[in-house]
Amino acid sequence: MINLIDIQPPVPEPVRHTSKTVDEDTIETTTAATDTEMNQVENAHLINDTINSFSWTNLQVAVKNRKTKATLTILSDAAGIVNAGEMLAIMGPSGSGKTTLLNALAHRAAAANADTTGNILVNGRKISLQQIRHLSAYVEQEDALIAAFGLQAQAHTVVGTPIKKGLSGGQKKRLGVASRLVTNPKIIFLDEPTSGLDSALSLEVCTYIKAIGRKNNLITIASIHQPSSATFQQFDKLYLLSGGRTCYFGPVSEATAYFAKIGYAIPPETNSADFFLDLINTDLDKTGEIRRRTDHVCQAWKTSPACNNLDAVIKKSTEGTSLYSDLKIEPSESWKTPVILIHRSWIKSYRDVMAYGIRVAMYLGLAILMGTVFLRFKTEQSYIQPLINAIFFGGAFMSFMAVAYVPAFLEDHSTFRQERANGMFFTTSTTKPMSSKA
C-alpha cells in the first residue's frame, strides 16, 4: 500500500526533461491496515498498462451572454497530447481558461450552459462519459475532506476541522490526491493542487504526485497558478493559456528556448513560470501593449512547426494501441457500497463531537424533561391545554433539531457529487410503470 506521509521530497536535481526528480524507492508498501477507513490502494492496482496517451483536438468552449445573447468563446481550438507517465501543467493568468480546459478534458461542465465541441481521445479514440469516469479521477481545488480518512504515519490522526486541528495543509493536499486513487484511475486531473500552500509544501505535493505518476505510469494533468521554479520543473509538459487561446504547448525544458526564439528571452535569475505569466497577463493592460504582445505570442504558436505537427503526433498515438471500450470494466459489488458508506458515515458522526455529541445530549435532556412533564399530567379537563402545549413544544423542538443537520447534509451532498463523478460508486434510478386502467 502507498505510504502517504513517509514520502520525503528530495532536494531538486538539475532540470532535465528525462531526469527523475524523486527517488521511486521512497514509495514503500506496508501490511494491511486494521481499520477499514485507513485502508489504502495497493500499488499494483494503480499501474497503468492500458492507456498510452490522452489527447484532445479542436476543443472549443462557448457560452452565451445572458443580456445580449451573444456567443462568447472562452476556450478556442485547444489541442494537446499527454503520454503515460507524463505530468502536464496548465498555466495562465486568472480567467485565462485553465479550469475550463481541465473540466472539458474531464468531461465535466466547463461552465454554466456552456457548449463544448471538439475531440477528446484516449489512445487516439473517442470515449464516453461512463468510460472517463472509470478511467480518471478529479481532485478539486476545494476538496471537502471529512474526518474519516487517515494517513499511514498518522494512523490515529483525523483530517481535522476549523475547531479541531488535524493534518497539516500539505498532508491534506496529499490526502486529497490519495483519496481519489481508490478507484485505480489511469488519468488524474487536479485543479490547482498547490493553492493555499507555501513554496515548500507546494514542492512537496507536486513531488509526491509526480512520484506516484512515474512509478505507476499514470497520466497527470493539473492546472496551476504561479508555481515556484522548483515546483514548475516537476512538470514534464506545459500548456500556456491566455484569454482561452493557446500560447504554448510542449516540454517544459524547451519552453525557454521557444520563447527566446520568438523574441522573448528570459532575463537571468528569473523564474520562468513568472516570466511566462507576466508576458501574457492582460489584466493590468492599460495601453494595449500587453494585448498586442499576447496576440503575437498566440499567432507565433499557431504558425510554429510544433503546432503544425501536433495533429500528426496525435494520429500516430493510435498505432499499436487497443480501444479502451474493448477493455473489461469490472462491476462493483452493489451490496458492499451502502455498507461501506454507512460505516464511513458512522465514523464521521461519532468523531464530530460538536455536531453530534451536543445533539445527543440535548435529545436526552429533552426526553427527561418531557417524560417528567407527562408524569405530572392527570386525566382531568384542566390538564388538556397544558398537554397540548407540551405536545406542541416536543414536536416543534424535534423539527428545529432536524434543521441543524442541513449544514452536514450540504457537506455530504458535495462529497457525494465528487465521488460519484469520479466513479467511486454509481447510483440507479427505479421507475414504476403506471397502470393503464382508469
C-alpha positions as CSV (number, residue, x, y, z in Angstrom):
1,M,0.0,0.0,0.0
2,I,1.1,3.5,-0.6
3,N,2.9,5.2,2.3
4,L,1.4,8.7,2.1
5,I,3.3,10.5,4.7
6,D,6.8,8.9,4.7
7,I,7.5,10.2,1.2
8,Q,10.1,12.8,1.8
9,P,10.7,15.1,-1.2
10,P,14.4,15.1,-2.2
11,V,16.5,18.1,-3.0
12,P,15.6,19.1,-6.6
13,E,18.2,18.0,-9.2
14,P,19.3,20.0,-12.2
15,V,16.4,20.4,-14.6
16,R,16.2,17.8,-17.4
17,H,13.1,16.6,-19.1
18,T,14.1,12.9,-18.9
19,S,15.5,13.0,-15.3
20,K,13.6,11.7,-12.4
21,T,13.4,14.2,-9.6
22,V,12.2,11.8,-7.0
23,D,13.5,8.5,-5.8
24,E,10.8,6.0,-6.6
25,D,12.1,3.7,-3.9
26,T,10.7,6.1,-1.3
27,I,7.2,4.8,-2.1
28,E,7.0,1.8,0.1
29,T,4.5,-0.9,0.6
30,T,3.2,-1.9,4.1
31,T,1.0,-4.5,5.5
32,A,-2.8,-4.1,5.5
33,A,-4.2,-1.5,7.9
34,T,-6.5,-2.8,10.6
35,D,-9.1,0.0,10.4
36,T,-11.3,0.0,7.4
37,E,-11.2,3.7,6.8
38,M,-7.4,3.7,6.8
39,N,-7.1,1.1,4.1
40,Q,-5.1,2.4,1.1
41,V,-4.8,1.3,-2.5
42,E,-2.2,-1.3,-3.3
43,N,0.4,-0.1,-5.6
44,A,0.0,-3.0,-8.1
45,H,-3.6,-1.9,-8.8
46,L,-2.6,1.6,-9.8
47,I,-0.2,0.6,-12.5
48,N,-1.4,1.7,-15.9
49,D,-0.7,-0.8,-18.7
50,T,-3.6,0.0,-21.0
51,I,-3.7,3.8,-21.6
52,N,-0.8,5.1,-23.7
53,S,-1.9,8.6,-24.4
54,F,-4.6,11.1,-23.7
55,S,-5.2,13.8,-26.3
56,W,-7.6,16.5,-27.5
57,T,-8.1,18.4,-30.8
58,N,-10.1,21.4,-31.9
59,L,-11.5,21.7,-28.3
60,Q,-13.7,24.8,-28.0
61,V,-16.0,26.0,-25.2
62,A,-18.5,28.8,-25.8
63,V,-21.2,30.4,-23.6
64,K,-24.0,32.9,-24.3
65,N,-24.2,36.3,-22.7
66,R,-27.4,36.4,-20.7
67,K,-28.1,40.0,-21.6
68,T,-27.0,40.3,-25.2
69,K,-27.4,36.6,-26.1
70,A,-24.1,36.9,-28.0
71,T,-21.8,33.9,-28.1
72,L,-18.6,34.3,-26.2
73,T,-15.7,31.8,-26.8
74,I,-13.9,31.1,-23.6
75,L,-11.7,28.4,-25.0
76,S,-10.5,28.3,-28.6
77,D,-9.0,25.5,-30.7
78,A,-7.2,23.8,-27.9
79,A,-5.1,20.7,-28.8
80,G,-2.5,18.6,-27.0
81,I,-1.4,15.2,-26.0
82,V,-0.1,13.7,-22.8
83,N,1.6,10.3,-22.7
84,A,1.6,7.7,-19.9
85,G,3.9,8.7,-17.1
86,E,3.9,12.4,-18.0
87,M,2.7,15.3,-15.9
88,L,1.2,18.3,-17.7
89,A,0.8,21.8,-16.2
90,I,-2.0,24.0,-17.4
91,M,-0.9,27.6,-16.7
92,G,-2.2,31.1,-17.4
93,P,-3.3,34.3,-15.8
94,S,-6.6,34.4,-13.8
95,G,-9.5,33.9,-16.1
96,S,-7.4,32.5,-18.9
97,G,-9.4,29.3,-19.1
98,K,-7.3,26.9,-17.0
99,T,-10.2,25.3,-15.1
100,T,-12.4,25.5,-18.2
101,L,-9.9,23.4,-20.1
102,L,-9.4,21.0,-17.2
103,N,-13.2,20.5,-16.8
104,A,-13.7,20.0,-20.5
105,L,-10.9,17.3,-20.6
106,A,-12.5,15.5,-17.7
107,H,-16.0,15.5,-19.4
108,R,-17.4,17.9,-16.8
109,A,-19.4,21.0,-17.2
110,A,-16.8,23.5,-18.4
111,A,-19.1,26.4,-17.4
112,A,-22.7,27.1,-16.8
113,N,-24.7,26.5,-20.0
114,A,-21.5,26.0,-22.0
115,D,-21.4,24.4,-25.4
116,T,-18.3,22.2,-25.7
117,T,-17.1,20.9,-29.1
118,G,-14.1,19.0,-30.2
119,N,-12.4,15.6,-29.8
120,I,-11.2,14.1,-26.6
121,L,-9.3,10.9,-27.2
122,V,-7.8,8.0,-25.3
123,N,-5.2,6.0,-27.3
124,G,-6.4,8.2,-30.2
125,R,-10.0,7.2,-30.0
126,K,-13.1,8.8,-28.5
127,I,-14.6,7.6,-25.2
128,S,-17.9,8.1,-23.4
129,L,-18.7,9.8,-20.1
130,Q,-19.1,6.5,-18.4
131,Q,-15.7,5.3,-19.6
132,I,-13.9,8.5,-18.5
133,R,-15.4,8.0,-15.0
134,H,-13.9,4.5,-14.8
135,L,-10.7,5.8,-16.3
136,S,-9.9,9.0,-14.4
137,A,-10.1,10.8,-11.1
138,Y,-10.6,14.5,-10.5
139,V,-9.1,16.3,-7.5
140,E,-11.0,19.6,-7.0
141,Q,-9.4,22.8,-5.8
142,E,-11.6,22.9,-2.7
143,D,-12.0,19.3,-1.8
144,A,-14.4,18.7,1.1
145,L,-12.4,16.2,3.2
146,I,-14.2,14.5,6.0
147,A,-12.6,13.3,9.3
148,A,-12.8,9.6,8.5
149,F,-9.6,9.1,6.4
150,G,-6.2,8.6,8.0
151,L,-2.6,8.5,6.7
152,Q,-0.1,5.7,7.2
153,A,2.1,7.7,9.6
154,Q,-0.9,9.4,11.1
155,A,-3.0,6.3,11.7
156,H,-4.9,7.9,14.7
157,T,-5.0,11.5,13.4
158,V,-8.2,12.7,11.8
159,V,-8.1,15.2,9.0
160,G,-9.3,18.0,11.3
161,T,-11.8,20.8,11.3
162,P,-11.5,24.6,11.8
163,I,-12.2,23.8,15.5
164,K,-10.1,20.7,15.9
165,K,-6.6,20.7,14.5
166,G,-5.6,17.6,12.4
167,L,-3.3,17.2,9.4
168,S,-1.2,20.0,8.0
169,G,-2.0,21.7,4.8
170,G,0.4,19.7,2.7
171,Q,-0.8,16.4,4.2
172,K,-4.4,17.4,3.4
173,K,-3.5,18.1,-0.2
174,R,-1.7,14.7,-0.5
175,L,-4.7,13.1,1.1
176,G,-7.0,14.7,-1.4
177,V,-5.0,13.0,-4.2
178,A,-4.8,9.7,-2.3
179,S,-8.5,9.6,-1.7
180,R,-9.0,9.8,-5.4
181,L,-6.7,6.8,-6.1
182,V,-9.1,4.3,-4.6
183,T,-10.7,3.8,-8.0
184,N,-7.4,2.9,-9.6
185,P,-7.5,5.7,-12.2
186,K,-5.2,5.9,-15.2
187,I,-5.6,9.7,-15.6
188,I,-5.6,12.2,-12.7
189,F,-7.0,15.7,-13.1
190,L,-6.0,18.2,-10.5
191,D,-7.5,21.7,-10.1
192,E,-4.7,23.9,-8.6
193,P,-3.4,21.3,-6.2
194,T,-0.9,23.8,-4.6
195,S,-3.4,26.6,-3.9
196,G,-3.1,27.9,-0.3
197,L,0.3,26.3,0.2
198,D,3.7,27.9,0.5
199,S,6.5,27.1,-1.9
200,A,8.0,24.3,0.2
201,L,4.6,22.5,0.7
202,S,3.8,23.0,-3.0
203,L,7.0,21.3,-4.0
204,E,6.3,18.5,-1.5
205,V,2.8,17.9,-3.0
206,C,4.0,18.1,-6.6
207,T,6.9,15.8,-5.9
208,Y,4.5,13.2,-4.4
209,I,2.1,13.4,-7.3
210,K,5.0,13.0,-9.8
211,A,6.4,10.1,-7.9
212,I,3.0,8.3,-8.0
213,G,2.6,9.1,-11.7
214,R,6.0,8.0,-12.7
215,K,6.0,4.8,-10.7
216,N,2.6,3.7,-11.9
217,N,2.8,5.1,-15.5
218,L,-0.2,7.4,-14.9
219,I,-1.2,10.4,-16.9
220,T,-1.4,13.6,-14.7
221,I,-3.0,16.9,-15.8
222,A,-3.0,19.8,-13.3
223,S,-3.9,23.4,-13.5
224,I,-1.5,25.5,-11.5
225,H,-1.1,29.2,-10.8
226,Q,2.3,30.9,-10.2
227,P,4.4,27.9,-9.2
228,S,7.9,28.3,-7.8
229,S,10.8,27.5,-10.0
230,A,11.4,24.1,-8.3
231,T,7.7,23.2,-8.4
232,F,7.5,24.2,-12.1
233,Q,10.3,21.9,-13.0
234,Q,8.5,18.9,-11.6
235,F,6.2,19.0,-14.7
236,D,7.1,17.4,-18.0
237,K,4.9,19.5,-20.3
238,L,3.4,23.0,-20.2
239,Y,0.1,24.2,-21.7
240,L,0.1,28.0,-21.5
241,L,-3.2,29.8,-22.0
242,S,-4.3,33.5,-22.3
243,G,-7.9,34.5,-22.9
244,G,-8.8,30.9,-23.8
245,R,-6.1,30.9,-26.6
246,T,-3.1,28.6,-26.7
247,C,0.3,30.4,-26.2
248,Y,2.5,27.3,-26.0
249,F,2.3,23.6,-25.6
250,G,5.3,21.3,-25.3
251,P,8.0,20.2,-22.9
252,V,8.8,22.4,-20.0
253,S,12.5,22.0,-20.8
254,E,12.0,23.5,-24.3
255,A,9.8,26.4,-23.3
256,T,12.6,28.9,-22.5
257,A,14.3,28.3,-25.9
258,Y,11.0,28.6,-27.7
259,F,10.1,32.0,-26.3
260,A,13.6,33.2,-26.9
261,K,13.3,32.2,-30.5
262,I,10.1,34.3,-31.0
263,G,11.8,37.3,-29.4
264,Y,11.1,36.9,-25.6
265,A,14.2,35.8,-23.9
266,I,14.0,35.2,-20.2
267,P,16.3,37.5,-18.1
268,P,18.9,35.8,-15.9
269,E,17.9,34.8,-12.4
270,T,14.2,34.9,-13.3
271,N,11.6,32.3,-12.6
272,S,10.5,31.1,-16.0
273,A,6.9,30.4,-14.8
274,D,6.5,34.0,-13.5
275,F,8.0,35.3,-16.8
276,F,5.6,33.4,-18.9
277,L,2.6,34.6,-16.9
278,D,3.8,38.3,-16.9
279,L,4.3,38.1,-20.6
280,I,0.7,37.3,-21.4
281,N,-1.2,38.8,-18.4
282,T,-3.6,41.4,-19.9
283,D,-5.4,42.1,-16.6
284,L,-3.4,45.3,-15.9
285,D,-3.0,46.3,-19.6
286,K,-3.9,50.0,-19.9
287,T,-2.1,50.9,-23.1
288,G,-2.9,47.8,-25.1
289,E,0.8,46.8,-25.4
290,I,0.4,43.5,-23.4
291,R,-2.7,42.5,-25.5
292,R,-0.7,43.1,-28.8
293,R,2.1,41.1,-27.3
294,T,-0.2,38.3,-26.4
295,D,-1.7,38.3,-29.8
296,H,1.8,37.9,-31.3
297,V,2.6,35.0,-28.9
298,C,-0.6,33.2,-29.8
299,Q,-0.1,33.8,-33.6
300,A,3.5,32.6,-33.3
301,W,2.3,29.4,-31.7
302,K,-0.3,28.8,-34.4
303,T,2.4,29.1,-37.2
304,S,5.1,27.1,-35.3
305,P,6.3,23.7,-36.5
306,A,5.4,22.2,-33.2
307,C,1.7,23.3,-33.5
308,N,1.5,22.1,-37.2
309,N,3.0,18.7,-36.3
310,L,0.7,18.2,-33.3
311,D,-2.1,16.6,-35.4
312,A,0.3,14.1,-36.8
313,V,1.6,13.2,-33.3
314,I,-1.9,12.7,-32.1
315,K,-2.8,10.5,-35.1
316,K,0.3,8.5,-34.5
317,S,-0.8,7.7,-30.9
318,T,-3.4,5.3,-32.3
319,E,-0.8,3.0,-33.7
320,G,-0.3,-0.2,-31.7
321,T,-3.0,0.6,-29.1
322,S,-6.2,-1.0,-28.1
323,L,-9.6,0.5,-27.8
324,Y,-10.4,1.4,-24.2
325,S,-14.0,0.4,-25.0
326,D,-12.7,-3.2,-25.6
327,L,-11.4,-3.4,-22.0
328,K,-13.4,-5.1,-19.4
329,I,-14.9,-2.9,-16.7
330,E,-15.2,-4.8,-13.5
331,P,-18.6,-4.2,-11.9
332,S,-18.6,-3.2,-8.3
333,E,-20.3,-5.4,-5.7
334,S,-23.5,-3.4,-5.1
335,W,-24.2,-4.7,-1.6
336,K,-20.8,-3.6,-0.3
337,T,-21.3,0.0,-1.4
338,P,-24.0,1.0,1.1
339,V,-22.3,-0.9,3.9
340,I,-19.0,0.9,3.4
341,L,-20.8,4.3,3.1
342,I,-22.8,3.7,6.3
343,H,-19.7,2.7,8.1
344,R,-17.9,5.8,7.0
345,S,-20.8,8.0,7.9
346,W,-20.9,6.4,11.4
347,I,-17.2,7.1,11.9
348,K,-17.7,10.7,10.7
349,S,-20.6,11.1,13.2
350,Y,-19.0,9.8,16.3
351,R,-15.8,11.8,15.7
352,D,-17.7,15.1,15.3
353,V,-18.4,15.8,19.0
354,M,-19.5,19.3,18.4
355,A,-22.2,18.5,15.9
356,Y,-23.5,15.1,17.1
357,G,-22.4,14.8,20.8
358,I,-24.1,18.0,21.8
359,R,-27.2,17.0,19.8
360,V,-27.4,13.6,21.6
361,A,-27.1,15.4,25.0
362,M,-29.9,17.8,24.0
363,Y,-32.2,14.9,23.0
364,L,-31.5,13.1,26.2
365,G,-32.3,16.2,28.2
366,L,-35.5,16.8,26.2
367,A,-36.6,13.2,26.8
368,I,-36.1,13.5,30.5
369,L,-37.9,16.9,30.6
370,M,-40.8,15.7,28.6
371,G,-41.0,12.5,30.4
372,T,-41.3,14.1,33.8
373,V,-43.8,16.6,32.4
374,F,-46.2,13.9,31.3
375,L,-45.8,12.1,34.6
376,R,-47.4,15.0,36.3
377,F,-50.4,15.2,34.0
378,K,-53.8,13.9,35.1
379,T,-56.8,12.8,33.2
380,E,-58.8,15.9,34.0
381,Q,-60.2,18.7,31.8
382,S,-58.0,21.3,33.4
383,Y,-54.9,19.4,32.0
384,I,-56.0,19.4,28.4
385,Q,-54.4,22.8,27.5
386,P,-51.0,22.0,29.3
387,L,-51.0,18.7,27.5
388,I,-51.5,20.3,24.1
389,N,-48.7,22.8,24.9
390,A,-46.3,20.0,25.8
391,I,-47.1,18.0,22.7
392,F,-46.6,21.2,20.5
393,F,-43.3,22.0,22.2
394,G,-42.0,18.5,21.7
395,G,-42.9,18.4,18.1
396,A,-41.5,21.9,17.4
397,F,-38.3,21.1,19.2
398,M,-37.7,18.0,17.1
399,S,-38.3,20.0,13.9
400,F,-35.8,22.6,14.9
401,M,-33.2,20.0,15.7
402,A,-33.7,18.4,12.3
403,V,-32.8,21.7,10.7
404,A,-29.5,21.6,12.4
405,Y,-28.5,18.7,10.1
406,V,-28.7,20.9,7.0
407,P,-25.1,22.1,7.0
408,A,-23.9,18.4,7.4
409,F,-26.3,17.4,4.6
410,L,-24.8,20.0,2.2
411,E,-21.3,18.8,3.0
412,D,-22.3,15.2,2.5
413,H,-24.1,16.1,-0.8
414,S,-20.9,17.8,-2.1
415,T,-18.8,14.8,-1.2
416,F,-21.4,12.5,-2.9
417,R,-21.3,14.5,-6.1
418,Q,-17.5,14.5,-6.2
419,E,-17.2,10.8,-5.5
420,R,-19.9,9.8,-7.9
421,A,-18.3,11.9,-10.7
422,N,-15.0,10.1,-10.0
423,G,-16.7,6.7,-10.4
424,M,-16.3,5.6,-6.7
425,F,-19.9,4.4,-6.8
426,F,-22.8,4.6,-9.0
427,T,-26.5,5.3,-8.5
428,T,-29.5,3.8,-10.1
429,S,-33.0,5.0,-10.6
430,T,-36.1,3.0,-10.3
431,T,-39.4,3.6,-12.1
432,K,-42.8,2.2,-11.6
433,P,-44.9,1.7,-14.7
434,M,-48.3,3.5,-14.5
435,S,-51.4,1.3,-14.7
436,S,-53.3,1.5,-18.0
437,K,-56.5,1.0,-16.1
438,A,-58.6,4.1,-15.3
